[in-house]
């Protein structure tokens, strides 16, 4: 097991992140794992986080993403 950002993961569990913006509803869906979702927790009125059985984050859904200034996304490379 390796550590990244304070969470444990096995190298074989790493998947490519996928994000989709549903423009008509202004919903940003960020998928970080292919694991099945077993639990969802609302972090506020516009943020929901979904978790896998092992407690790892699978998906983050942000409502009113553009309106809240979360889009357009900016990507930076770590030094």
DSSP file (Angstrom, degrees, kcal/mol; ACC not computed):
  #  RESIDUE AA STRUCTURE BP1 BP2  ACC     N-H-->O    O-->H-N    N-H-->O    O-->H-N    TCO  KAPPA ALPHA  PHI   PSI    X-CA   Y-CA   Z-CA
    1    1 A X              0   0    0      0, 0.0     2,-0.2     0, 0.0     9,-0.2   0.000 360.0 360.0 360.0 139.1    0.0    0.0    0.0
    2    2 A X  E     -A    9   0A   0      7,-2.3     7,-1.7     2,-0.0     2,-0.4  -0.695 360.0-128.4-109.4 166.6    1.1    3.5   -0.8
    3    3 A X  E     +A    8   0A   0     -2,-0.2     2,-0.3     5,-0.2     5,-0.2  -0.966  27.5 169.0-118.5 136.7    0.0    6.8    0.7
    4    4 A X  E >  S-A    7   0A   0      3,-2.1     3,-1.9    -2,-0.4    -2,-0.0  -0.950  73.2 -12.1-144.1 123.6   -1.2    9.8   -1.3
    5    5 A X  T 3  S-     0   0    0     -2,-0.3     3,-0.1     1,-0.3    -2,-0.0   0.800 126.9 -56.6  58.9  29.1   -2.8   12.8    0.1
    6    6 A X  T 3  S+     0   0    0      1,-0.2     2,-0.3     0, 0.0    -1,-0.3   0.442 115.7 104.2  85.7  -1.4   -3.3   11.0    3.4
    7    7 A X  E <   -A    4   0A   0     -3,-1.9    -3,-2.1     2,-0.0     2,-0.3  -0.884  66.3-125.0-117.3 150.0   -5.3    8.0    2.0
    8    8 A X  E     +A    3   0A   0     -2,-0.3     2,-0.3    -5,-0.2    -5,-0.2  -0.639  34.8 163.1 -88.3 145.2   -4.1    4.5    1.4
    9    9 A X  E     -A    2   0A   0     -7,-1.7    -7,-2.3    -2,-0.3     2,-0.3  -0.976  35.2-124.0-156.6 150.6   -4.5    2.8   -2.0
   10   10 A X    >>  -     0   0    0     -2,-0.3     3,-2.2    -9,-0.2     4,-0.5  -0.759  30.5-121.1 -91.1 143.6   -3.1   -0.2   -3.8
   11   11 A X  G >4 S+     0   0    0     -2,-0.3     3,-1.0     1,-0.3    -1,-0.1   0.826 113.2  57.7 -54.4 -33.8   -1.4    0.6   -7.1
   12   12 A X  G 34 S+     0   0    0      1,-0.2    -1,-0.3    -3,-0.0    -3,-0.0   0.670  99.1  60.7 -72.2 -15.4   -3.9   -1.7   -8.9
   13   13 A X  G <4 S+     0   0    0     -3,-2.2     2,-0.3     2,-0.0    21,-0.3   0.596  77.7 108.5 -86.5 -11.6   -6.8    0.4   -7.6
   14   14 A X    <<  +     0   0    0     -3,-1.0     2,-0.3    -4,-0.5    19,-0.1  -0.495  45.1 174.3 -73.0 128.8   -5.8    3.6   -9.2
   15   15 A X        -     0   0    0     17,-0.5     2,-0.3    -2,-0.3    -2,-0.0  -0.828  38.1 -88.7-125.7 167.3   -8.0    4.6  -12.1
   16   16 A X        -     0   0    0     -2,-0.3     2,-0.2     1,-0.1    15,-0.0  -0.571  44.8-115.8 -76.4 138.6   -8.2    7.7  -14.3
   17   17 A X        -     0   0    0     -2,-0.3     2,-0.4    15,-0.1    15,-0.2  -0.485  29.7-163.2 -71.8 144.1  -10.3   10.5  -13.0
   18   18 A X  E     -B   31   0B   0     13,-2.8    13,-3.7    -2,-0.2     2,-0.4  -0.997   6.3-174.0-131.0 129.2  -13.3   11.3  -15.2
   19   19 A X  E     -B   30   0B   0     -2,-0.4     2,-0.4    11,-0.2    11,-0.2  -0.974   1.7-175.1-125.5 141.8  -15.3   14.5  -14.9
   20   20 A X  E     -B   29   0B   0      9,-2.6     9,-3.1    -2,-0.4     2,-0.6  -0.999  12.4-153.8-134.2 132.8  -18.5   15.4  -16.7
   21   21 A X  E     -B   28   0B   0     -2,-0.4     2,-1.2     7,-0.2     7,-0.2  -0.940   6.6-154.1-107.9 118.8  -20.4   18.7  -16.6
   22   22 A X  E >>> -B   27   0B   0      5,-3.2     5,-1.6    -2,-0.6     4,-1.3  -0.762  14.2-168.8 -89.8  94.5  -24.1   18.4  -17.3
   23   23 A X  T 345S+     0   0    0     -2,-1.2     3,-0.2     1,-0.3    -1,-0.2   0.839  77.1  57.9 -60.3 -40.9  -24.6   21.9  -18.6
   24   24 A X  T 345S+     0   0    0      1,-0.2    -1,-0.3    -3,-0.1    -2,-0.0   0.855 122.1  27.3 -59.8 -35.0  -28.4   22.0  -18.7
   25   25 A X  T <45S-     0   0    0     -3,-0.8    39,-0.5     2,-0.1    -1,-0.2   0.464 103.8-127.0-104.2  -4.1  -28.5   21.3  -14.9
   26   26 A X  T  <5 +     0   0    0     -4,-1.3    39,-1.9    -3,-0.2    38,-0.9   0.923  56.6 150.3  54.5  49.9  -25.1   22.8  -14.0
   27   27 A X  E   < -BC  22  63B   0     -5,-1.6    -5,-3.2    36,-0.2     2,-0.6  -0.953  34.6-157.7-114.4 128.6  -24.0   19.6  -12.3
   28   28 A X  E     -BC  21  62B   0     34,-2.7    34,-2.9    -2,-0.5     2,-0.5  -0.931   8.1-167.6-106.3 121.0  -20.3   18.6  -12.2
   29   29 A X  E     -BC  20  61B   0     -9,-3.1    -9,-2.6    -2,-0.6     2,-0.6  -0.943   1.9-170.4-110.8 122.7  -19.7   14.9  -11.6
   30   30 A X  E     -BC  19  60B   0     30,-3.2    30,-2.6    -2,-0.5     2,-0.5  -0.950   2.8-167.8-117.1 112.7  -16.2   13.9  -10.7
   31   31 A X  E     +BC  18  59B   0    -13,-3.7   -13,-2.8    -2,-0.6    28,-0.2  -0.883  15.2 168.2-103.4 123.9  -15.6   10.1  -10.7
   32   32 A X        +     0   0    0     26,-2.8   -17,-0.5    -2,-0.5     2,-0.3   0.421  63.0  31.2-115.3  -1.6  -12.3    9.0   -9.2
   33   33 A X        -     0   0    0     25,-1.1    -1,-0.2     2,-0.1   -19,-0.1  -0.992  58.6-139.9-153.5 154.4  -12.8    5.2   -8.9
   34   34 A X        +     0   0    0     -2,-0.3     3,-0.1   -21,-0.3    24,-0.1   0.370  67.4 119.8 -93.4   2.8  -14.6    2.4  -10.7
   35   35 A X  S    S-     0   0    0    -22,-0.1    -2,-0.1     1,-0.1     2,-0.1  -0.298  75.4 -95.8 -66.8 152.4  -15.6    0.8   -7.3
   36   36 A X        -     0   0    0      1,-0.1     2,-0.4     2,-0.0    17,-0.4  -0.427  37.5-118.1 -67.5 143.0  -19.3    0.4   -6.6
   37   37 A X        +     0   0    0      1,-0.1    15,-0.2    15,-0.1     3,-0.1  -0.698  38.7 165.8 -82.7 129.6  -20.9    3.2   -4.5
   38   38 A X        +     0   0    0     13,-2.9     2,-0.3    -2,-0.4    14,-0.2   0.527  64.3  26.3-117.8 -14.0  -22.2    1.9   -1.1
   39   39 A X  E     -D   51   0B   0     12,-1.4    12,-3.2     2,-0.0     2,-0.4  -0.987  56.7-163.9-153.5 139.9  -22.8    5.2    0.7
   40   40 A X  E     -D   50   0B   0     -2,-0.3     2,-0.4    10,-0.2    10,-0.2  -0.983   8.2-170.6-124.9 137.8  -23.5    8.9   -0.2
   41   41 A X  E     -D   49   0B   0      8,-2.9     8,-2.8    -2,-0.4     2,-0.4  -0.994  19.8-133.5-130.9 130.6  -23.0   11.8    2.2
   42   42 A X  E     -D   48   0B   0     -2,-0.4     6,-0.3     6,-0.2     3,-0.1  -0.691  14.0-170.8 -81.3 128.5  -24.2   15.4    1.6
   43   43 A X  E    S-     0   0B   0      4,-3.2     2,-0.3    -2,-0.4     5,-0.2   0.277  70.7 -35.0 -99.6   8.5  -21.4   17.8    2.5
   44   44 A X  E >  S-D   47   0B   0      3,-0.6     3,-0.6     1,-0.1    -1,-0.3  -0.909  89.0 -58.9 154.8-177.3  -23.8   20.8    2.2
   45   45 A X  T 3  S+     0   0    0     -2,-0.3    -1,-0.1     1,-0.2     3,-0.0   0.777 133.6  29.1 -67.0 -24.3  -26.6   21.8    0.0
   46   46 A X  T 3  S+     0   0    0      1,-0.1    17,-2.8    -3,-0.1     2,-0.4   0.333 107.5  73.6-120.1   9.7  -24.6   21.5   -3.3
   47   47 A X  E <   +DE  44  62B   0     -3,-0.6    -4,-3.2    15,-0.2    -3,-0.6  -0.981  47.9 177.1-131.1 125.7  -21.9   18.9   -2.6
   48   48 A X  E     -DE  42  61B   0     13,-2.4    13,-2.8    -2,-0.4     2,-0.4  -0.988  10.2-161.5-125.4 135.8  -22.4   15.1   -2.3
   49   49 A X  E     -DE  41  60B   0     -8,-2.8    -8,-2.9    -2,-0.4     2,-0.4  -0.966   6.1-156.2-118.3 131.2  -19.6   12.6   -1.8
   50   50 A X  E     -DE  40  59B   0      9,-3.1     8,-3.0    -2,-0.4     9,-1.3  -0.867  10.8-159.6-109.4 141.3  -20.0    8.9   -2.6
   51   51 A X  E     -DE  39  57B   0    -12,-3.2   -13,-2.9    -2,-0.4   -12,-1.4  -0.840  11.3-130.3-122.1 154.1  -17.9    6.2   -1.0
   52   52 A X    >   -     0   0    0      4,-2.6     3,-1.9    -2,-0.3   -15,-0.1  -0.394  43.2 -92.3 -89.0 173.4  -16.9    2.6   -1.7
   53   53 A X  T 3  S+     0   0    0    -17,-0.4   -16,-0.1     1,-0.3    -1,-0.0   0.836 126.7  54.9 -55.3 -36.5  -17.2   -0.3    0.8
   54   54 A X  T 3  S-     0   0    0      2,-0.1    -1,-0.3     1,-0.1     3,-0.1   0.421 121.0-106.1 -82.6   2.7  -13.6    0.3    1.9
   55   55 A X  S <  S+     0   0    0     -3,-1.9     2,-0.1     1,-0.3    -2,-0.1   0.400  75.4 136.1  90.6  -2.7  -14.3    4.0    2.7
   56   56 A X        -     0   0    0      1,-0.1    -4,-2.6    -5,-0.1    -1,-0.3  -0.470  62.8-102.2 -77.7 151.6  -12.5    5.4   -0.3
   57   57 A X  E     + E   0  51B   0     -6,-0.2    -6,-0.3     1,-0.2     3,-0.1  -0.558  39.5 172.7 -74.5 133.0  -14.1    8.2   -2.3
   58   58 A X  E     +     0   0B   0     -8,-3.0   -26,-2.8     1,-0.4   -25,-1.1   0.756  62.7   3.7-105.0 -42.2  -15.7    7.1   -5.5
   59   59 A X  E     -CE  31  50B   0     -9,-1.3    -9,-3.1   -28,-0.2     2,-0.4  -0.999  49.2-157.1-152.4 146.5  -17.4   10.2   -6.8
   60   60 A X  E     -CE  30  49B   0    -30,-2.6   -30,-3.2    -2,-0.3     2,-0.5  -0.998  13.5-165.8-124.7 130.2  -18.0   13.9   -6.0
   61   61 A X  E     -CE  29  48B   0    -13,-2.8   -13,-2.4    -2,-0.4     2,-0.5  -0.974   1.9-167.9-120.1 126.5  -21.1   15.6   -7.3
   62   62 A X  E >   -CE  28  47B   0    -34,-2.9   -34,-2.7    -2,-0.5     3,-0.6  -0.959   8.6-151.1-118.4 120.2  -21.3   19.4   -7.2
   63   63 A X  E 3  S+C   27   0B   0    -17,-2.8   -36,-0.2    -2,-0.5   -37,-0.1  -0.599  81.4  15.1 -86.0 150.2  -24.6   21.2   -7.9
   64   64 A X  T 3> S+     0   0    0    -38,-0.9     4,-2.3   -39,-0.5    -1,-0.2   0.889  79.7 164.6  53.8  43.3  -24.6   24.7   -9.5
   65   65 A X  T <4>S+     0   0    0    -39,-1.9     5,-2.8    -3,-0.6     6,-0.6   0.916  70.5  38.7 -59.9 -49.7  -20.9   24.2  -10.4
   66   66 A X  T >45S+     0   0    0      4,-0.2     3,-1.7     1,-0.2     5,-0.2   0.921 115.4  53.2 -68.6 -43.4  -20.6   27.0  -12.9
   67   67 A X  T 345S+     0   0    0      1,-0.3    -1,-0.2   -41,-0.1    -2,-0.2   0.844 108.5  50.9 -59.9 -35.3  -22.7   29.4  -10.8
   68   68 A X  T 3<5S-     0   0    0     -4,-2.3    -1,-0.3    -5,-0.1    -2,-0.2   0.391 120.9-108.3 -85.5   3.6  -20.5   28.7   -7.7
   69   69 A X  T < 5S+     0   0    0     -3,-1.7    -3,-0.2    -4,-0.1    -2,-0.1   0.679  84.0 124.2  81.9  18.2  -17.4   29.5   -9.7
   70   70 A X      < +     0   0    0     -5,-2.8     2,-0.4    -6,-0.2    -4,-0.2   0.559  53.3 100.5 -87.6  -8.4  -16.1   25.9   -9.9
   71   71 A X        +     0   0    0     -6,-0.6     2,-0.2    -5,-0.2    -2,-0.1  -0.966  54.8  45.9-127.8 146.1  -15.9   26.0  -13.7
   72   72 A X  S    S-     0   0    0     -2,-0.4     2,-0.1     1,-0.0    -1,-0.1   0.519  87.9-135.3 -73.7 153.6  -13.9   26.3  -15.9
   73   73 A X        -     0   0    0     -2,-0.2     2,-0.5     1,-0.0    -2,-0.1  -0.440  10.7-147.9 -75.9 150.7  -11.5   23.9  -14.2
   74   74 A X        -     0   0    0     -2,-0.1     2,-0.5     2,-0.0    -1,-0.0  -0.989   8.3-156.6-122.1 128.4   -7.8   24.8  -14.0
   75   75 A X        +     0   0    0     -2,-0.5     2,-0.4     2,-0.0    -2,-0.0  -0.891  12.6 179.6-108.1 131.9   -5.2   22.0  -14.1
   76   76 A X        -     0   0    0     -2,-0.5     2,-0.4     0, 0.0    -2,-0.0  -0.969  25.0-126.0-128.8 146.5   -1.7   22.5  -12.7
   77   77 A X        -     0   0    0     -2,-0.4     2,-0.1     1,-0.0    -2,-0.0  -0.753  29.3-116.4 -91.1 136.2    1.1   20.1  -12.5
   78   78 A X              0   0    0     -2,-0.4    -1,-0.0     1,-0.1     0, 0.0  -0.414 360.0 360.0 -68.4 144.8    2.7   19.4   -9.1
   79   79 A X              0   0    0     -2,-0.1    -1,-0.1     0, 0.0    -2,-0.0   0.474 360.0 360.0 -73.7 360.0    6.3   20.5   -8.8
